Amino acid sequence: MTRESLTFVIFLIYACAAKWNKLSPEVFDILQKSNCISDYLVPYYDVLHTQGEKYLVDDIESYLMKRGMQV
């Protein structure tokens, strides 16, 4: 994980926490358990970091729902 992708993941954790009315550690746990960080956000950072915040949070929600997880 590069410094840029780490900063990106942290940004998304806080963005999701704000939308989902959760604490950032809770969001981190959700993203970790679903492998969203390691299998999606970091590997596809080059493409994803060009998208807007709303799109990214919605995309993460879709990712989680496809894996049977609720936010």
Biopython code that builds the backbone (N, CA, C, O; Angstrom):
import numpy as np
from Bio.PDB.StructureBuilder import StructureBuilder

atoms = [
    (1, "MET", "N", (0.855, -1.168, 0.000)),
    (1, "MET", "CA", (0.000, 0.000, 0.000)),
    (1, "MET", "C", (0.901, 1.230, 0.000)),
    (1, "MET", "O", (1.811, 1.354, 0.820)),
    (2, "THR", "N", (0.632, 2.120, -0.922)),
    (2, "THR", "CA", (1.405, 3.356, -0.981)),
    (2, "THR", "C", (0.822, 4.389, -0.026)),
    (2, "THR", "O", (-0.282, 4.223, 0.493)),
    (3, "ARG", "N", (1.566, 5.436, 0.190)),
    (3, "ARG", "CA", (1.080, 6.532, 1.036)),
    (3, "ARG", "C", (-0.192, 7.138, 0.450)),
    (3, "ARG", "O", (-1.124, 7.467, 1.184)),
    (4, "GLU", "N", (-0.228, 7.286, -0.879)),
    (4, "GLU", "CA", (-1.396, 7.875, -1.542)),
    (4, "GLU", "C", (-2.627, 6.991, -1.382)),
    (4, "GLU", "O", (-3.717, 7.489, -1.098)),
    (5, "SER", "N", (-2.462, 5.687, -1.563)),
    (5, "SER", "CA", (-3.617, 4.796, -1.421)),
    (5, "SER", "C", (-4.068, 4.717, 0.035)),
    (5, "SER", "O", (-5.264, 4.592, 0.298)),
    (6, "LEU", "N", (-3.143, 4.787, 0.976)),
    (6, "LEU", "CA", (-3.512, 4.805, 2.391)),
    (6, "LEU", "C", (-4.318, 6.063, 2.707)),
    (6, "LEU", "O", (-5.340, 5.989, 3.390)),
    (7, "THR", "N", (-3.871, 7.200, 2.223)),
    (7, "THR", "CA", (-4.606, 8.450, 2.433)),
    (7, "THR", "C", (-5.999, 8.358, 1.824)),
    (7, "THR", "O", (-6.973, 8.833, 2.407)),
    (8, "PHE", "N", (-6.084, 7.749, 0.655)),
    (8, "PHE", "CA", (-7.359, 7.555, -0.034)),
    (8, "PHE", "C", (-8.305, 6.682, 0.807)),
    (8, "PHE", "O", (-9.479, 7.015, 0.968)),
    (9, "VAL", "N", (-7.801, 5.592, 1.328)),
    (9, "VAL", "CA", (-8.623, 4.690, 2.141)),
    (9, "VAL", "C", (-9.103, 5.408, 3.399)),
    (9, "VAL", "O", (-10.266, 5.272, 3.777)),
    (10, "ILE", "N", (-8.243, 6.154, 4.040)),
    (10, "ILE", "CA", (-8.640, 6.909, 5.237)),
    (10, "ILE", "C", (-9.732, 7.913, 4.899)),
    (10, "ILE", "O", (-10.716, 8.037, 5.629)),
    (11, "PHE", "N", (-9.559, 8.630, 3.788)),
    (11, "PHE", "CA", (-10.585, 9.573, 3.332)),
    (11, "PHE", "C", (-11.922, 8.862, 3.163)),
    (11, "PHE", "O", (-12.955, 9.372, 3.595)),
    (12, "LEU", "N", (-11.907, 7.686, 2.536)),
    (12, "LEU", "CA", (-13.153, 6.960, 2.286)),
    (12, "LEU", "C", (-13.775, 6.425, 3.567)),
    (12, "LEU", "O", (-15.000, 6.380, 3.685)),
    (13, "ILE", "N", (-12.965, 6.026, 4.514)),
    (13, "ILE", "CA", (-13.499, 5.573, 5.800)),
    (13, "ILE", "C", (-14.286, 6.703, 6.455)),
    (13, "ILE", "O", (-15.393, 6.487, 6.948)),
    (14, "TYR", "N", (-13.722, 7.897, 6.461)),
    (14, "TYR", "CA", (-14.420, 9.034, 7.069)),
    (14, "TYR", "C", (-15.644, 9.457, 6.257)),
    (14, "TYR", "O", (-16.654, 9.860, 6.833)),
    (15, "ALA", "N", (-15.567, 9.372, 4.933)),
    (15, "ALA", "CA", (-16.717, 9.716, 4.080)),
    (15, "ALA", "C", (-17.866, 8.740, 4.317)),
    (15, "ALA", "O", (-19.021, 9.149, 4.429)),
    (16, "CYS", "N", (-17.546, 7.456, 4.391)),
    (16, "CYS", "CA", (-18.577, 6.453, 4.659)),
    (16, "CYS", "C", (-19.148, 6.622, 6.065)),
    (16, "CYS", "O", (-20.358, 6.511, 6.264)),
    (17, "ALA", "N", (-18.297, 6.883, 7.019)),
    (17, "ALA", "CA", (-18.752, 7.081, 8.400)),
    (17, "ALA", "C", (-19.750, 8.239, 8.484)),
    (17, "ALA", "O", (-20.758, 8.147, 9.185)),
    (18, "ALA", "N", (-19.469, 9.308, 7.779)),
    (18, "ALA", "CA", (-20.376, 10.468, 7.795)),
    (18, "ALA", "C", (-21.722, 10.116, 7.171)),
    (18, "ALA", "O", (-22.767, 10.485, 7.706)),
    (19, "LYS", "N", (-21.705, 9.406, 6.048)),
    (19, "LYS", "CA", (-22.964, 9.074, 5.372)),
    (19, "LYS", "C", (-23.757, 8.030, 6.149)),
    (19, "LYS", "O", (-24.984, 8.108, 6.215)),
    (20, "TRP", "N", (-23.073, 7.059, 6.735)),
    (20, "TRP", "CA", (-23.739, 5.964, 7.415)),
    (20, "TRP", "C", (-24.003, 6.233, 8.892)),
    (20, "TRP", "O", (-24.551, 5.378, 9.588)),
    (21, "ASN", "N", (-23.619, 7.411, 9.375)),
    (21, "ASN", "CA", (-23.785, 7.759, 10.788)),
    (21, "ASN", "C", (-23.150, 6.718, 11.706)),
    (21, "ASN", "O", (-23.760, 6.257, 12.671)),
    (22, "LYS", "N", (-21.913, 6.363, 11.379)),
    (22, "LYS", "CA", (-21.158, 5.405, 12.176)),
    (22, "LYS", "C", (-19.816, 6.030, 12.561)),
    (22, "LYS", "O", (-19.396, 7.027, 11.974)),
    (23, "LEU", "N", (-19.167, 5.451, 13.524)),
    (23, "LEU", "CA", (-17.822, 5.876, 13.890)),
    (23, "LEU", "C", (-16.836, 5.294, 12.886)),
    (23, "LEU", "O", (-17.068, 4.223, 12.324)),
    (24, "SER", "N", (-15.746, 5.998, 12.668)),
    (24, "SER", "CA", (-14.761, 5.535, 11.692)),
    (24, "SER", "C", (-14.188, 4.144, 12.029)),
    (24, "SER", "O", (-13.950, 3.368, 11.104)),
    (25, "PRO", "N", (-13.958, 3.794, 13.294)),
    (25, "PRO", "CA", (-13.482, 2.419, 13.563)),
    (25, "PRO", "C", (-14.500, 1.343, 13.151)),
    (25, "PRO", "O", (-14.122, 0.251, 12.727)),
    (26, "GLU", "N", (-15.797, 1.669, 13.281)),
    (26, "GLU", "CA", (-16.826, 0.731, 12.847)),
    (26, "GLU", "C", (-16.761, 0.518, 11.333)),
    (26, "GLU", "O", (-16.852, -0.609, 10.847)),
    (27, "VAL", "N", (-16.603, 1.609, 10.606)),
    (27, "VAL", "CA", (-16.509, 1.523, 9.153)),
    (27, "VAL", "C", (-15.262, 0.752, 8.753)),
    (27, "VAL", "O", (-15.311, -0.085, 7.851)),
    (28, "PHE", "N", (-14.156, 1.025, 9.411)),
    (28, "PHE", "CA", (-12.926, 0.290, 9.126)),
    (28, "PHE", "C", (-13.141, -1.210, 9.307)),
    (28, "PHE", "O", (-12.712, -2.002, 8.468)),
    (29, "ASP", "N", (-13.800, -1.605, 10.396)),
    (29, "ASP", "CA", (-14.067, -3.026, 10.641)),
    (29, "ASP", "C", (-14.919, -3.636, 9.533)),
    (29, "ASP", "O", (-14.654, -4.752, 9.087)),
    (30, "ILE", "N", (-15.937, -2.911, 9.092)),
    (30, "ILE", "CA", (-16.802, -3.391, 8.007)),
    (30, "ILE", "C", (-15.992, -3.589, 6.734)),
    (30, "ILE", "O", (-16.102, -4.620, 6.070)),
    (31, "LEU", "N", (-15.181, -2.596, 6.399)),
    (31, "LEU", "CA", (-14.388, -2.676, 5.169)),
    (31, "LEU", "C", (-13.333, -3.773, 5.254)),
    (31, "LEU", "O", (-13.039, -4.431, 4.256)),
    (32, "GLN", "N", (-12.762, -3.971, 6.436)),
    (32, "GLN", "CA", (-11.773, -5.036, 6.623)),
    (32, "GLN", "C", (-12.419, -6.411, 6.492)),
    (32, "GLN", "O", (-11.899, -7.276, 5.788)),
    (33, "LYS", "N", (-13.554, -6.617, 7.168)),
    (33, "LYS", "CA", (-14.227, -7.919, 7.152)),
    (33, "LYS", "C", (-14.688, -8.306, 5.752)),
    (33, "LYS", "O", (-14.737, -9.490, 5.417)),
    (34, "SER", "N", (-15.023, -7.322, 4.943)),
    (34, "SER", "CA", (-15.493, -7.593, 3.582)),
    (34, "SER", "C", (-14.351, -7.670, 2.577)),
    (34, "SER", "O", (-14.570, -7.949, 1.398)),
    (35, "ASN", "N", (-13.133, -7.421, 3.046)),
    (35, "ASN", "CA", (-11.941, -7.360, 2.176)),
    (35, "ASN", "C", (-12.022, -6.221, 1.160)),
    (35, "ASN", "O", (-11.325, -6.246, 0.146)),
    (36, "CYS", "N", (-12.847, -5.249, 1.421)),
    (36, "CYS", "CA", (-13.010, -4.120, 0.504)),
    (36, "CYS", "C", (-11.700, -3.342, 0.335)),
    (36, "CYS", "O", (-11.367, -2.913, -0.769)),
    (37, "ILE", "N", (-10.983, -3.169, 1.402)),
    (37, "ILE", "CA", (-9.739, -2.398, 1.334)),
    (37, "ILE", "C", (-8.683, -3.152, 0.531)),
    (37, "ILE", "O", (-8.105, -2.610, -0.411)),
    (38, "SER", "N", (-8.440, -4.391, 0.904)),
    (38, "SER", "CA", (-7.350, -5.145, 0.280)),
    (38, "SER", "C", (-7.671, -5.669, -1.116)),
    (38, "SER", "O", (-6.774, -5.813, -1.946)),
    (39, "ASP", "N", (-8.956, -5.956, -1.379)),
    (39, "ASP", "CA", (-9.320, -6.541, -2.672)),
    (39, "ASP", "C", (-9.903, -5.546, -3.667)),
    (39, "ASP", "O", (-10.031, -5.855, -4.852)),
    (40, "TYR", "N", (-10.258, -4.353, -3.193)),
    (40, "TYR", "CA", (-10.908, -3.403, -4.095)),
    (40, "TYR", "C", (-10.282, -2.016, -4.059)),
    (40, "TYR", "O", (-9.794, -1.536, -5.083)),
    (41, "LEU", "N", (-10.286, -1.372, -2.917)),
    (41, "LEU", "CA", (-9.850, 0.023, -2.853)),
    (41, "LEU", "C", (-8.375, 0.212, -3.177)),
    (41, "LEU", "O", (-8.022, 1.104, -3.948)),
    (42, "VAL", "N", (-7.518, -0.605, -2.606)),
    (42, "VAL", "CA", (-6.074, -0.457, -2.854)),
    (42, "VAL", "C", (-5.697, -0.911, -4.265)),
    (42, "VAL", "O", (-5.005, -0.174, -4.967)),
    (43, "PRO", "N", (-6.125, -2.097, -4.704)),
    (43, "PRO", "CA", (-5.724, -2.530, -6.058)),
    (43, "PRO", "C", (-6.236, -1.621, -7.179)),
    (43, "PRO", "O", (-5.579, -1.474, -8.210)),
    (44, "TYR", "N", (-7.400, -1.017, -6.979)),
    (44, "TYR", "CA", (-7.989, -0.180, -8.032)),
    (44, "TYR", "C", (-7.884, 1.316, -7.723)),
    (44, "TYR", "O", (-8.620, 2.133, -8.275)),
    (45, "TYR", "N", (-6.961, 1.649, -6.839)),
    (45, "TYR", "CA", (-6.758, 3.046, -6.453)),
    (45, "TYR", "C", (-6.569, 3.957, -7.665)),
    (45, "TYR", "O", (-7.147, 5.043, -7.718)),
    (46, "ASP", "N", (-5.769, 3.527, -8.634)),
    (46, "ASP", "CA", (-5.470, 4.371, -9.796)),
    (46, "ASP", "C", (-6.727, 4.857, -10.513)),
    (46, "ASP", "O", (-6.779, 5.994, -10.982)),
    (47, "VAL", "N", (-7.725, 4.004, -10.595)),
    (47, "VAL", "CA", (-8.976, 4.374, -11.260)),
    (47, "VAL", "C", (-9.928, 5.065, -10.283)),
    (47, "VAL", "O", (-10.524, 6.093, -10.605)),
    (48, "LEU", "N", (-10.061, 4.492, -9.093)),
    (48, "LEU", "CA", (-11.042, 4.988, -8.132)),
    (48, "LEU", "C", (-10.758, 6.396, -7.634)),
    (48, "LEU", "O", (-11.689, 7.166, -7.401)),
    (49, "HIS", "N", (-9.493, 6.744, -7.467)),
    (49, "HIS", "CA", (-9.203, 8.060, -6.884)),
    (49, "HIS", "C", (-9.599, 9.214, -7.803)),
    (49, "HIS", "O", (-9.567, 10.371, -7.383)),
    (50, "THR", "N", (-9.969, 8.924, -9.038)),
    (50, "THR", "CA", (-10.407, 9.973, -9.960)),
    (50, "THR", "C", (-11.907, 10.252, -9.852)),
    (50, "THR", "O", (-12.419, 11.179, -10.479)),
    (51, "GLN", "N", (-12.606, 9.444, -9.053)),
    (51, "GLN", "CA", (-14.060, 9.576, -8.920)),
    (51, "GLN", "C", (-14.412, 10.496, -7.749)),
    (51, "GLN", "O", (-13.577, 10.786, -6.892)),
    (52, "GLY", "N", (-15.656, 10.940, -7.737)),
    (52, "GLY", "CA", (-16.135, 11.819, -6.678)),
    (52, "GLY", "C", (-16.521, 11.052, -5.422)),
    (52, "GLY", "O", (-16.731, 9.839, -5.453)),
    (53, "GLU", "N", (-16.608, 11.774, -4.335)),
    (53, "GLU", "CA", (-16.905, 11.174, -3.033)),
    (53, "GLU", "C", (-18.233, 10.426, -3.018)),
    (53, "GLU", "O", (-18.297, 9.293, -2.541)),
    (54, "LYS", "N", (-19.285, 11.039, -3.532)),
    (54, "LYS", "CA", (-20.609, 10.404, -3.532)),
    (54, "LYS", "C", (-20.576, 9.101, -4.322)),
    (54, "LYS", "O", (-21.088, 8.080, -3.863)),
    (55, "TYR", "N", (-19.978, 9.136, -5.498)),
    (55, "TYR", "CA", (-19.878, 7.928, -6.316)),
    (55, "TYR", "C", (-19.142, 6.830, -5.560)),
    (55, "TYR", "O", (-19.574, 5.678, -5.558)),
    (56, "LEU", "N", (-18.035, 7.182, -4.922)),
    (56, "LEU", "CA", (-17.219, 6.192, -4.221)),
    (56, "LEU", "C", (-17.957, 5.569, -3.044)),
    (56, "LEU", "O", (-17.902, 4.354, -2.853)),
    (57, "VAL", "N", (-18.639, 6.378, -2.265)),
    (57, "VAL", "CA", (-19.381, 5.843, -1.123)),
    (57, "VAL", "C", (-20.506, 4.937, -1.626)),
    (57, "VAL", "O", (-20.724, 3.862, -1.067)),
    (58, "ASP", "N", (-21.215, 5.352, -2.660)),
    (58, "ASP", "CA", (-22.265, 4.508, -3.243)),
    (58, "ASP", "C", (-21.683, 3.212, -3.792)),
    (58, "ASP", "O", (-22.287, 2.148, -3.653)),
    (59, "ASP", "N", (-20.523, 3.300, -4.410)),
    (59, "ASP", "CA", (-19.855, 2.128, -4.962)),
    (59, "ASP", "C", (-19.451, 1.162, -3.852)),
    (59, "ASP", "O", (-19.593, -0.051, -4.004)),
    (60, "ILE", "N", (-18.959, 1.681, -2.762)),
    (60, "ILE", "CA", (-18.593, 0.841, -1.618)),
    (60, "ILE", "C", (-19.835, 0.166, -1.046)),
    (60, "ILE", "O", (-19.791, -1.010, -0.685)),
    (61, "GLU", "N", (-20.941, 0.901, -0.963)),
    (61, "GLU", "CA", (-22.194, 0.304, -0.492)),
    (61, "GLU", "C", (-22.602, -0.858, -1.392)),
    (61, "GLU", "O", (-23.014, -1.906, -0.896)),
    (62, "SER", "N", (-22.493, -0.687, -2.701)),
    (62, "SER", "CA", (-22.817, -1.761, -3.647)),
    (62, "SER", "C", (-21.894, -2.962, -3.444)),
    (62, "SER", "O", (-22.341, -4.108, -3.447)),
    (63, "TYR", "N", (-20.618, -2.687, -3.270)),
    (63, "TYR", "CA", (-19.635, -3.742, -3.024)),
    (63, "TYR", "C", (-20.038, -4.559, -1.790)),
    (63, "TYR", "O", (-20.015, -5.789, -1.811)),
    (64, "LEU", "N", (-20.403, -3.859, -0.727)),
    (64, "LEU", "CA", (-20.770, -4.536, 0.514)),
    (64, "LEU", "C", (-22.065, -5.313, 0.356)),
    (64, "LEU", "O", (-22.152, -6.445, 0.832)),
    (65, "MET", "N", (-23.063, -4.753, -0.288)),
    (65, "MET", "CA", (-24.335, -5.444, -0.484)),
    (65, "MET", "C", (-24.160, -6.718, -1.304)),
    (65, "MET", "O", (-24.812, -7.724, -1.026)),
    (66, "LYS", "N", (-23.292, -6.686, -2.308)),
    (66, "LYS", "CA", (-23.037, -7.889, -3.107)),
    (66, "LYS", "C", (-22.401, -8.991, -2.279)),
    (66, "LYS", "O", (-22.468, -10.164, -2.646)),
    (67, "ARG", "N", (-21.793, -8.629, -1.184)),
    (67, "ARG", "CA", (-21.168, -9.593, -0.299)),
    (67, "ARG", "C", (-22.046, -9.886, 0.938)),
    (67, "ARG", "O", (-21.593, -10.506, 1.900)),
    (68, "GLY", "N", (-23.301, -9.430, 0.889)),
    (68, "GLY", "CA", (-24.247, -9.722, 1.952)),
    (68, "GLY", "C", (-24.050, -8.949, 3.230)),
    (68, "GLY", "O", (-24.493, -9.382, 4.294)),
    (69, "MET", "N", (-23.389, -7.805, 3.140)),
    (69, "MET", "CA", (-23.131, -6.993, 4.334)),
    (69, "MET", "C", (-24.026, -5.754, 4.336)),
    (69, "MET", "O", (-24.315, -5.176, 3.288)),
    (70, "GLN", "N", (-24.447, -5.369, 5.510)),
    (70, "GLN", "CA", (-25.271, -4.181, 5.697)),
    (70, "GLN", "C", (-24.435, -3.066, 6.283)),
    (70, "GLN", "O", (-23.477, -3.310, 7.016)),
    (71, "VAL", "N", (-24.808, -1.834, 5.954)),
    (71, "VAL", "CA", (-24.117, -0.680, 6.536)),
    (71, "VAL", "C", (-25.031, 0.037, 7.502)),
    (71, "VAL", "O", (-24.636, 1.038, 8.099)),
]
sb = StructureBuilder()
sb.init_structure("model")
sb.init_model(0)
sb.init_chain("A")
sb.init_seg("    ")
for serial, (resi, resn, name, xyz) in enumerate(atoms, 1):
    if name == "N":
        sb.init_residue(resn, " ", resi, " ")
    sb.init_atom(name, np.array(xyz, "f"), 0.0, 1.0, " ", f" {name:<3s}", serial, name[0])
structure = sb.get_structure()
